[in-house]
Amino acid sequence: MTDAVMEDMFFIQCEKIVNETWSKAAIHYNDIKKIVEKGGPENEYEQSIMMIAANATLQKMTLDKASDTEYFNLE
């Protein structure tokens, strides 16, 4: 396979992972909103929910930066 095809396959796999993580965070949307509104997590359960949200956000930001760099030559 060519390098371009391999890069596209890797990008699609990354999108799949981000979508799965984002879906997991969306399940806890109301809990995340309550935790943020009260100023942060107070117990281990709330911390784990916020880690899911942080992970999803970081993955999305990383994928967006990679997309911008690849398609628009932005850094």
Secondary structure, DSSP 8 states (H G I E B T S, - for coil): --HHHHHHHHHHHHHHHHHHHHHHHHHTHHHHHHHHHTTS--SHHHHHHHHHHHHHHHHHHHHHHHHHHHHH---
